[in-house]
């Protein structure tokens, strides 16, 4: 089965998010990687944080970085995960900050 997030199936901007999410995940060997693009075109990438005292999903890391950088909303998100669907908590944080119309791409 072809990768649903193959660069030739996405816009150049969304393909960049896939590249950033893959790099973030690989850099620390995390379970998940994610990247988001805000309404100003800035991108944020992150990986799952799983410490004894702190657990944050890759999407939550990205949204936290966007919010703390002064972003006002999101245009798109990419989540790379072994799960069959985006976690409800990740969908919720993207929709809360970016609105119900934000595209969330999921891949492995």
VOLUM-121692 format. One record per residue: residue number from 0; x, y negated, z negated of N, C-alpha, C in turn. Coordinates in Angstrom, 1 decimal, always signed. Each point is the difference from the previous one (the first is absolute). Layout:
<atoms>
<atom seq="NUM" n_u="X" n_v="Y" n_w="Z" ca_u="X" ca_v="Y" ca_w="Z" c_u="X" c_v="Y" c_w="Z"/>
...
</atoms>
This chain:
<atoms>
<atom seq="0" n_u="+0.9" n_v="+1.2" n_w="+0.0" ca_u="-0.9" ca_v="-1.2" ca_w="+0.0" c_u="+0.9" c_v="-1.2" c_w="+0.0"/>
<atom seq="1" n_u="-0.2" n_v="-1.0" n_w="+0.9" ca_u="+0.8" ca_v="-1.2" ca_w="+0.1" c_u="-0.2" c_v="-0.9" c_w="-1.3"/>
<atom seq="2" n_u="+1.0" n_v="-0.7" n_w="-0.3" ca_u="-0.1" ca_v="-0.9" ca_w="-1.1" c_u="-1.0" c_v="-1.2" c_w="+0.3"/>
<atom seq="3" n_u="-1.0" n_v="-0.1" n_w="-0.9" ca_u="-1.0" ca_v="-1.1" ca_w="+0.3" c_u="+0.6" c_v="-1.4" c_w="-0.1"/>
<atom seq="4" n_u="+1.2" n_v="-0.1" n_w="-0.6" ca_u="+0.6" ca_v="-1.3" ca_w="-0.2" c_u="+1.2" c_v="-0.1" c_w="+1.0"/>
<atom seq="5" n_u="+0.0" n_v="+0.7" n_w="+1.1" ca_u="+1.0" ca_v="-0.1" ca_w="+1.0" c_u="+0.0" c_v="-1.5" c_w="+0.5"/>
<atom seq="6" n_u="+1.2" n_v="-0.6" n_w="+0.1" ca_u="+0.1" ca_v="-1.4" ca_w="+0.4" c_u="-0.8" c_v="-0.3" c_w="+1.3"/>
<atom seq="7" n_u="-0.1" n_v="+0.9" n_w="+0.9" ca_u="-0.7" ca_v="-0.3" ca_w="+1.3" c_u="-1.5" c_v="+0.0" c_w="-0.2"/>
<atom seq="8" n_u="-0.6" n_v="+0.3" n_w="-1.2" ca_u="-1.4" ca_v="+0.0" ca_w="-0.2" c_u="-0.4" c_v="-1.2" c_w="-0.9"/>
<atom seq="9" n_u="+1.0" n_v="-0.8" n_w="-0.4" ca_u="-0.3" ca_v="-1.1" ca_w="-0.9" c_u="+0.4" c_v="-1.3" c_w="+0.7"/>
<atom seq="10" n_u="-0.5" n_v="-1.1" n_w="-0.5" ca_u="+0.5" ca_v="-1.3" ca_w="+0.4" c_u="+1.5" c_v="-0.1" c_w="-0.5"/>
<atom seq="11" n_u="+0.8" n_v="-0.9" n_w="+0.7" ca_u="+1.3" ca_v="-0.2" ca_w="-0.5" c_u="+0.1" c_v="-0.4" c_w="-1.5"/>
<atom seq="12" n_u="-0.9" n_v="-0.8" n_w="-0.4" ca_u="+0.0" ca_v="-0.4" ca_w="-1.4" c_u="-0.3" c_v="+1.1" c_w="-1.0"/>
<atom seq="13" n_u="-0.9" n_v="+0.9" n_w="+0.4" ca_u="-0.3" ca_v="+1.2" ca_w="-0.9" c_u="+1.1" c_v="+1.0" c_w="+0.1"/>
<atom seq="14" n_u="+0.6" n_v="+0.2" n_w="+1.2" ca_u="+1.2" ca_v="+0.9" ca_w="+0.1" c_u="+1.1" c_v="-0.5" c_w="-0.9"/>
<atom seq="15" n_u="+0.2" n_v="-1.3" n_w="-0.1" ca_u="+1.0" ca_v="-0.5" ca_w="-1.0" c_u="-0.3" c_v="+0.4" c_w="-1.4"/>
<atom seq="16" n_u="-1.3" n_v="+0.0" n_w="-0.4" ca_u="-0.4" ca_v="+0.4" ca_w="-1.3" c_u="+0.4" c_v="+1.5" c_w="-0.3"/>
<atom seq="17" n_u="-0.2" n_v="+0.8" n_w="+1.0" ca_u="+0.3" ca_v="+1.4" ca_w="-0.1" c_u="+1.5" c_v="+0.2" c_w="-0.2"/>
<atom seq="18" n_u="+0.8" n_v="-0.7" n_w="+0.7" ca_u="+1.5" ca_v="+0.0" ca_w="-0.1" c_u="+0.4" c_v="-0.4" c_w="-1.4"/>
<atom seq="19" n_u="-0.6" n_v="-1.1" n_w="-0.5" ca_u="+0.3" ca_v="-0.5" ca_w="-1.3" c_u="-0.4" c_v="+1.0" c_w="-1.1"/>
<atom seq="20" n_u="-1.2" n_v="+0.6" n_w="+0.1" ca_u="-0.4" ca_v="+0.9" ca_w="-1.0" c_u="+0.9" c_v="+1.3" c_w="+0.0"/>
<atom seq="21" n_u="+0.4" n_v="+0.4" n_w="+1.2" ca_u="+0.9" ca_v="+1.2" ca_w="+0.0" c_u="+1.3" c_v="-0.3" c_w="-0.6"/>
<atom seq="22" n_u="+0.5" n_v="-1.2" n_w="+0.2" ca_u="+1.3" ca_v="-0.4" ca_w="-0.5" c_u="-0.1" c_v="-0.1" c_w="-1.6"/>
<atom seq="23" n_u="-1.0" n_v="-0.6" n_w="-0.5" ca_u="-0.2" ca_v="-0.1" ca_w="-1.4" c_u="-0.1" c_v="+1.3" c_w="-0.7"/>
<atom seq="24" n_u="-0.8" n_v="+0.9" n_w="+0.6" ca_u="-0.1" ca_v="+1.4" ca_w="-0.6" c_u="+1.3" c_v="+0.7" c_w="+0.0"/>
<atom seq="25" n_u="+0.7" n_v="+0.0" n_w="+1.2" ca_u="+1.3" ca_v="+0.7" ca_w="+0.1" c_u="+1.1" c_v="-0.6" c_w="-0.9"/>
<atom seq="26" n_u="+0.0" n_v="-1.3" n_w="-0.2" ca_u="+1.0" ca_v="-0.6" ca_w="-0.8" c_u="+0.1" c_v="+0.6" c_w="-1.4"/>
<atom seq="27" n_u="-1.2" n_v="+0.3" n_w="-0.6" ca_u="+0.0" ca_v="+0.5" ca_w="-1.4" c_u="-0.5" c_v="+1.4" c_w="-0.1"/>
<atom seq="28" n_u="-0.3" n_v="+0.7" n_w="+1.1" ca_u="-0.5" ca_v="+1.3" ca_w="+0.0" c_u="-1.4" c_v="+0.2" c_w="-0.7"/>
<atom seq="29" n_u="-0.8" n_v="-1.0" n_w="+0.2" ca_u="-1.3" ca_v="-0.1" ca_w="-0.6" c_u="-1.0" c_v="+0.9" c_w="+0.7"/>
<atom seq="30" n_u="-1.1" n_v="+0.3" n_w="-0.7" ca_u="-1.1" ca_v="+0.8" ca_w="+0.5" c_u="-0.7" c_v="-0.7" c_w="+1.1"/>
<atom seq="31" n_u="-0.2" n_v="-1.3" n_w="-0.2" ca_u="-0.7" ca_v="-0.9" ca_w="+0.9" c_u="+0.7" c_v="-1.2" c_w="+0.3"/>
<atom seq="32" n_u="-0.2" n_v="-0.5" n_w="+1.2" ca_u="+0.5" ca_v="-1.3" ca_w="+0.4" c_u="-1.2" c_v="-0.8" c_w="+0.6"/>
<atom seq="33" n_u="+0.1" n_v="-1.4" n_w="-0.1" ca_u="-1.1" ca_v="-0.8" ca_w="+0.5" c_u="+0.6" c_v="-1.3" c_w="+0.5"/>
<atom seq="34" n_u="-0.7" n_v="-0.7" n_w="+0.8" ca_u="+0.3" ca_v="-1.4" ca_w="+0.4" c_u="-1.3" c_v="-0.7" c_w="+0.3"/>
<atom seq="35" n_u="+0.0" n_v="-1.3" n_w="-0.2" ca_u="-1.1" ca_v="-0.8" ca_w="+0.3" c_u="+0.4" c_v="-1.3" c_w="+0.7"/>
<atom seq="36" n_u="-0.9" n_v="-0.6" n_w="+0.7" ca_u="+0.3" ca_v="-1.2" ca_w="+0.7" c_u="-1.1" c_v="-1.0" c_w="-0.5"/>
<atom seq="37" n_u="+0.5" n_v="-1.2" n_w="-0.5" ca_u="-1.0" ca_v="-0.9" ca_w="-0.5" c_u="-0.5" c_v="-1.0" c_w="+1.1"/>
<atom seq="38" n_u="-0.9" n_v="-0.8" n_w="-0.4" ca_u="-0.7" ca_v="-0.9" ca_w="+1.0" c_u="+1.0" c_v="-1.0" c_w="+0.6"/>
<atom seq="39" n_u="+1.2" n_v="-0.2" n_w="-0.6" ca_u="+1.0" ca_v="-0.9" ca_w="+0.6" c_u="+1.0" c_v="+0.8" c_w="+0.9"/>
<atom seq="40" n_u="-0.2" n_v="+1.3" n_w="+0.1" ca_u="+0.9" ca_v="+0.8" ca_w="+0.8" c_u="+1.2" c_v="+0.6" c_w="-0.7"/>
<atom seq="41" n_u="+0.1" n_v="-0.3" n_w="-1.3" ca_u="+1.1" ca_v="+0.5" ca_w="-0.8" c_u="-0.3" c_v="+1.4" c_w="-0.4"/>
<atom seq="42" n_u="+1.1" n_v="+0.8" n_w="+0.0" ca_u="-0.1" ca_v="+1.4" ca_w="-0.3" c_u="+0.6" c_v="+0.4" c_w="-1.4"/>
<atom seq="43" n_u="-0.6" n_v="+1.0" n_w="-0.6" ca_u="+0.5" ca_v="+0.5" ca_w="-1.3" c_u="+0.0" c_v="+1.5" c_w="+0.1"/>
<atom seq="44" n_u="+1.1" n_v="+0.6" n_w="-0.5" ca_u="+0.1" ca_v="+1.5" ca_w="+0.1" c_u="+0.4" c_v="+0.5" c_w="-1.4"/>
<atom seq="45" n_u="-0.5" n_v="+1.2" n_w="-0.3" ca_u="+0.4" ca_v="+0.5" ca_w="-1.3" c_u="-0.3" c_v="+1.5" c_w="-0.1"/>
<atom seq="46" n_u="+0.5" n_v="+0.6" n_w="-1.1" ca_u="-0.1" ca_v="+1.4" ca_w="-0.2" c_u="-0.7" c_v="+0.3" c_w="-1.3"/>
<atom seq="47" n_u="-0.5" n_v="+1.2" n_w="-0.2" ca_u="-0.6" ca_v="+0.4" ca_w="-1.3" c_u="+1.0" c_v="-0.2" c_w="-1.1"/>
<atom seq="48" n_u="-0.5" n_v="-0.5" n_w="-1.1" ca_u="+0.8" ca_v="-0.1" ca_w="-1.3" c_u="-0.5" c_v="+1.0" c_w="-0.9"/>
<atom seq="49" n_u="+0.8" n_v="+0.9" n_w="-0.5" ca_u="-0.5" ca_v="+1.0" ca_w="-0.9" c_u="+1.0" c_v="+0.2" c_w="-1.2"/>
<atom seq="50" n_u="-0.1" n_v="-0.9" n_w="-0.9" ca_u="+0.9" ca_v="+0.0" ca_w="-1.2" c_u="-0.9" c_v="+0.4" c_w="-1.2"/>
<atom seq="51" n_u="+0.7" n_v="+0.5" n_w="-1.1" ca_u="-0.8" ca_v="+0.4" ca_w="-1.1" c_u="-1.0" c_v="-1.1" c_w="-0.5"/>
<atom seq="52" n_u="+0.5" n_v="-1.3" n_w="+0.1" ca_u="-0.8" ca_v="-1.1" ca_w="-0.6" c_u="-0.7" c_v="-0.8" c_w="+1.1"/>
<atom seq="53" n_u="+0.1" n_v="+0.4" n_w="+1.3" ca_u="-0.6" ca_v="-0.8" ca_w="+1.0" c_u="-0.3" c_v="+0.8" c_w="+1.2"/>
<atom seq="54" n_u="-1.2" n_v="+0.1" n_w="+0.5" ca_u="-0.4" ca_v="+0.7" ca_w="+1.2" c_u="-0.8" c_v="-1.0" c_w="+0.9"/>
<atom seq="55" n_u="+0.5" n_v="-0.2" n_w="+1.2" ca_u="-0.6" ca_v="-0.9" ca_w="+0.9" c_u="+0.1" c_v="+0.6" c_w="+1.4"/>
<atom seq="56" n_u="-1.1" n_v="+0.0" n_w="+0.7" ca_u="+0.1" ca_v="+0.6" ca_w="+1.4" c_u="+0.7" c_v="-1.0" c_w="+0.9"/>
<atom seq="57" n_u="+0.4" n_v="+0.6" n_w="+1.1" ca_u="+0.8" ca_v="-0.9" ca_w="+1.0" c_u="-0.9" c_v="-1.1" c_w="+0.5"/>
<atom seq="58" n_u="-1.3" n_v="+0.2" n_w="+0.2" ca_u="-0.9" ca_v="-1.1" ca_w="+0.5" c_u="-0.1" c_v="-1.1" c_w="-1.1"/>
<atom seq="59" n_u="-0.1" n_v="+0.5" n_w="-1.3" ca_u="-0.1" ca_v="-1.0" ca_w="-1.1" c_u="+1.3" c_v="-0.8" c_w="-0.1"/>
<atom seq="60" n_u="+1.1" n_v="+0.6" n_w="+0.2" ca_u="+1.3" ca_v="-0.7" ca_w="+0.0" c_u="-0.1" c_v="-1.1" c_w="+1.1"/>
<atom seq="61" n_u="-0.4" n_v="+0.3" n_w="+1.2" ca_u="+0.0" ca_v="-0.9" ca_w="+1.1" c_u="-1.0" c_v="-1.2" c_w="-0.3"/>
<atom seq="62" n_u="-1.2" n_v="+0.3" n_w="-0.5" ca_u="-0.9" ca_v="-1.0" ca_w="-0.3" c_u="+0.5" c_v="-0.9" c_w="-1.1"/>
<atom seq="63" n_u="+0.6" n_v="+0.6" n_w="-1.0" ca_u="+0.5" ca_v="-0.8" ca_w="-1.1" c_u="+1.1" c_v="-1.0" c_w="+0.5"/>
<atom seq="64" n_u="+0.9" n_v="+0.5" n_w="+0.9" ca_u="+1.0" ca_v="-0.9" ca_w="+0.6" c_u="-0.7" c_v="-1.1" c_w="+0.8"/>
<atom seq="65" n_u="-1.0" n_v="+0.3" n_w="+0.8" ca_u="-0.7" ca_v="-1.0" ca_w="+0.8" c_u="-0.6" c_v="-1.1" c_w="-1.0"/>
<atom seq="66" n_u="-0.7" n_v="+0.5" n_w="-1.0" ca_u="-0.7" ca_v="-0.9" ca_w="-0.9" c_u="+1.0" c_v="-0.9" c_w="-0.7"/>
<atom seq="67" n_u="+1.1" n_v="+0.6" n_w="-0.5" ca_u="+1.0" ca_v="-0.8" ca_w="-0.7" c_u="+0.8" c_v="-0.9" c_w="+0.9"/>
<atom seq="68" n_u="-0.1" n_v="+0.2" n_w="+1.3" ca_u="+0.7" ca_v="-0.9" ca_w="+0.9" c_u="-0.9" c_v="-1.1" c_w="+0.5"/>
<atom seq="69" n_u="-1.2" n_v="-0.1" n_w="-0.5" ca_u="-1.0" ca_v="-1.0" ca_w="+0.4" c_u="-0.9" c_v="+0.3" c_w="+1.2"/>
<atom seq="70" n_u="+0.0" n_v="+1.2" n_w="+0.4" ca_u="-0.8" ca_v="+0.4" ca_w="+1.1" c_u="-1.5" c_v="-0.2" c_w="-0.3"/>
<atom seq="71" n_u="-0.8" n_v="-0.3" n_w="+1.0" ca_u="-1.4" ca_v="-0.3" ca_w="-0.3" c_u="-0.9" c_v="+1.2" c_w="+0.5"/>
<atom seq="72" n_u="+0.6" n_v="+1.0" n_w="+0.7" ca_u="-0.8" ca_v="+1.1" ca_w="+0.5" c_u="+0.8" c_v="+0.9" c_w="+0.9"/>
<atom seq="73" n_u="-0.6" n_v="+1.1" n_w="+0.5" ca_u="+0.7" ca_v="+1.0" ca_w="+0.8" c_u="-0.7" c_v="+0.1" c_w="+1.4"/>
<atom seq="74" n_u="+0.8" n_v="+0.4" n_w="+1.0" ca_u="-0.5" ca_v="+0.3" ca_w="+1.3" c_u="+0.0" c_v="+1.5" c_w="+0.2"/>
<atom seq="75" n_u="+1.0" n_v="+0.7" n_w="-0.5" ca_u="+0.1" ca_v="+1.5" ca_w="+0.3" c_u="+0.9" c_v="+0.6" c_w="-1.1"/>
<atom seq="76" n_u="-0.2" n_v="+1.3" n_w="-0.1" ca_u="+0.8" ca_v="+0.8" ca_w="-0.9" c_u="+0.3" c_v="+1.4" c_w="+0.6"/>
<atom seq="77" n_u="+1.2" n_v="+0.5" n_w="-0.3" ca_u="+0.4" ca_v="+1.4" ca_w="+0.4" c_u="+0.3" c_v="+0.7" c_w="-1.3"/>
<atom seq="78" n_u="-0.5" n_v="+1.3" n_w="-0.1" ca_u="+0.3" ca_v="+0.9" ca_w="-1.1" c_u="+0.5" c_v="+1.3" c_w="+0.6"/>
<atom seq="79" n_u="+1.2" n_v="+0.3" n_w="-0.4" ca_u="+0.6" ca_v="+1.3" ca_w="+0.4" c_u="-0.1" c_v="+0.9" c_w="-1.2"/>
<atom seq="80" n_u="-0.7" n_v="+1.1" n_w="+0.1" ca_u="-0.3" ca_v="+0.9" ca_w="-1.1" c_u="-0.3" c_v="+1.4" c_w="+0.5"/>
<atom seq="81" n_u="+0.2" n_v="+1.0" n_w="-0.8" ca_u="-0.3" ca_v="+1.3" ca_w="+0.3" c_u="-1.5" c_v="+0.3" c_w="-0.2"/>
<atom seq="82" n_u="-0.7" n_v="-0.9" n_w="-0.7" ca_u="-1.4" ca_v="+0.2" ca_w="-0.3" c_u="-0.8" c_v="-0.1" c_w="+1.3"/>
<atom seq="83" n_u="-1.2" n_v="+0.6" n_w="+0.0" ca_u="-0.9" ca_v="-0.1" ca_w="+1.2" c_u="-0.7" c_v="-1.3" c_w="+0.2"/>
<atom seq="84" n_u="+0.0" n_v="-0.8" n_w="-1.1" ca_u="-0.7" ca_v="-1.3" ca_w="+0.1" c_u="+0.7" c_v="-1.0" c_w="-0.9"/>
<atom seq="85" n_u="-0.2" n_v="-1.3" n_w="+0.3" ca_u="+0.5" ca_v="-1.0" ca_w="-0.9" c_u="-0.7" c_v="+0.1" c_w="-1.3"/>
<atom seq="86" n_u="+0.7" n_v="-0.1" n_w="-1.1" ca_u="-0.5" ca_v="+0.1" ca_w="-1.3" c_u="-1.1" c_v="-1.1" c_w="-0.3"/>
<atom seq="87" n_u="-1.1" n_v="+0.3" n_w="-0.6" ca_u="-1.0" ca_v="-1.0" ca_w="-0.3" c_u="+0.6" c_v="-1.3" c_w="-0.7"/>
<atom seq="88" n_u="+0.9" n_v="+0.2" n_w="-0.9" ca_u="+0.6" ca_v="-1.2" ca_w="-0.7" c_u="+0.8" c_v="-0.9" c_w="+1.0"/>
<atom seq="89" n_u="+0.6" n_v="+0.7" n_w="+1.0" ca_u="+0.8" ca_v="-0.8" ca_w="+1.0" c_u="-1.0" c_v="-0.7" c_w="+0.9"/>
<atom seq="90" n_u="-1.1" n_v="+0.6" n_w="+0.4" ca_u="-1.0" ca_v="-0.6" ca_w="+0.8" c_u="-0.6" c_v="-1.2" c_w="-0.7"/>
<atom seq="91" n_u="-0.2" n_v="+0.2" n_w="-1.3" ca_u="-0.6" ca_v="-1.1" ca_w="-0.8" c_u="+0.8" c_v="-1.2" c_w="-0.1"/>
<atom seq="92" n_u="+1.3" n_v="+0.2" n_w="-0.3" ca_u="+0.9" ca_v="-1.2" ca_w="-0.1" c_u="+0.2" c_v="-0.7" c_w="+1.3"/>
<atom seq="93" n_u="+0.0" n_v="+0.7" n_w="+1.1" ca_u="+0.1" ca_v="-0.6" ca_w="+1.3" c_u="-1.2" c_v="-0.8" c_w="+0.3"/>
<atom seq="94" n_u="-1.2" n_v="+0.6" n_w="-0.3" ca_u="-1.3" ca_v="-0.7" ca_w="+0.3" c_u="-0.2" c_v="-1.2" c_w="-1.0"/>
<atom seq="95" n_u="+0.4" n_v="+0.2" n_w="-1.2" ca_u="-0.1" ca_v="-1.1" ca_w="-1.0" c_u="+0.8" c_v="-1.2" c_w="+0.4"/>
<atom seq="96" n_u="+1.2" n_v="+0.2" n_w="+0.4" ca_u="+0.9" ca_v="-1.1" ca_w="+0.4" c_u="-0.2" c_v="-0.5" c_w="+1.4"/>
<atom seq="97" n_u="-0.2" n_v="+0.9" n_w="+0.9" ca_u="-0.1" ca_v="-0.3" ca_w="+1.4" c_u="-1.4" c_v="-0.1" c_w="+0.6"/>
<atom seq="98" n_u="-0.9" n_v="+0.6" n_w="-0.6" ca_u="-1.4" ca_v="+0.1" ca_w="+0.6" c_u="-0.3" c_v="+1.3" c_w="+0.6"/>
<atom seq="99" n_u="-1.2" n_v="+0.3" n_w="+0.2" ca_u="-0.5" ca_v="+1.3" ca_w="+0.5" c_u="+0.5" c_v="+0.2" c_w="+1.5"/>
<atom seq="100" n_u="+0.3" n_v="-1.0" n_w="+0.7" ca_u="+0.4" ca_v="+0.2" ca_w="+1.4" c_u="+1.5" c_v="+0.3" c_w="+0.3"/>
<atom seq="101" n_u="+0.8" n_v="+0.1" n_w="-1.1" ca_u="+1.4" ca_v="+0.3" ca_w="+0.2" c_u="+0.2" c_v="+1.4" c_w="+0.5"/>
<atom seq="102" n_u="+0.7" n_v="+0.2" n_w="+1.1" ca_u="+0.3" ca_v="+1.3" ca_w="+0.6" c_u="+1.1" c_v="+0.7" c_w="-0.9"/>
<atom seq="103" n_u="-0.3" n_v="+1.3" n_w="-0.4" ca_u="+0.9" ca_v="+0.7" ca_w="-0.7" c_u="+0.4" c_v="+1.3" c_w="+0.8"/>
<atom seq="104" n_u="+1.2" n_v="+0.1" n_w="+0.5" ca_u="+0.5" ca_v="+1.1" ca_w="+0.8" c_u="+0.6" c_v="+1.0" c_w="-1.0"/>
<atom seq="105" n_u="-0.3" n_v="+1.3" n_w="+0.2" ca_u="+0.6" ca_v="+1.0" ca_w="-0.9" c_u="+0.8" c_v="+1.0" c_w="+0.9"/>
<atom seq="106" n_u="+1.1" n_v="+0.4" n_w="-0.5" ca_u="+0.8" ca_v="+0.9" ca_w="+0.8" c_u="+0.9" c_v="+0.8" c_w="-1.0"/>
<atom seq="107" n_u="+0.8" n_v="+0.9" n_w="+0.6" ca_u="+0.9" ca_v="+0.8" ca_w="-0.8" c_u="+1.4" c_v="-0.5" c_w="+0.2"/>
</atoms>
